[in-house]
Amino acid sequence: MIVVTHEMKFAQDVATKVVFMDGGVVVEEGTPKEIFTTPKEERTREFLMRILPDFNYSI
C-alpha cells in the first residue's frame, strides 16, 4: 500500500519504507529509521529541521 502524507510522525510509525520528494522528484528513500535519524541528503535534513521541532541532525 502506498500512502502519501505530510504527517511525519504517522509516516515514521507505520511505514516500512519512506520516500521524500521535492518538486515531484525523489530526493531520498529508505527505512523510517534511516530517513528520520540519519538522512543523507541536505534537502531532507532541511525539511525535517523545519517540520519536526526536536529533529537534530549533526554531521
C-alpha positions in Angstrom: 0.0 0.0 0.0 1.2 3.5 -0.8 0.2 6.3 1.5 1.0 10.0 0.8 1.1 12.1 3.9 2.6 15.3 5.4 2.2 13.8 8.9 5.7 12.8 9.7 5.0 11.1 13.0 2.4 8.9 11.3 4.8 8.0 8.5 7.6 7.3 11.0 5.3 5.0 13.0 3.6 3.0 10.2 5.9 3.0 7.2 8.3 0.2 6.2 9.8 2.5 3.5 9.8 6.3 3.3 10.3 8.3 0.1 11.0 12.0 0.5 10.1 14.0 -2.6 10.6 17.6 -3.6 9.1 19.2 -6.7 7.9 15.8 -7.9 11.4 14.3 -7.8 12.6 11.6 -5.4 15.3 13.1 -3.2 15.8 10.3 -0.8 14.3 6.9 0.2 15.0 4.4 2.9 13.6 3.0 6.1 11.9 5.3 8.6 14.9 5.0 10.9 17.3 6.0 8.1 15.3 8.9 6.9 14.2 10.3 10.3 17.5 9.8 12.2 20.3 9.9 9.6 19.1 11.4 6.3 21.8 11.5 3.7 20.6 14.5 1.6 20.8 18.1 2.7 17.3 18.8 1.3 15.8 16.1 3.5 17.6 17.4 6.6 16.4 21.0 5.9 12.8 19.7 5.6 13.0 17.7 8.8 14.5 20.5 10.8 11.7 22.8 9.7 8.9 20.3 10.3 10.0 18.3 13.3 10.9 20.6 16.3 13.1 18.0 18.0 14.9 16.9 14.9 18.6 17.5 15.5 21.0 16.1 12.9 24.7 16.7 13.2 27.3 15.6 10.7 
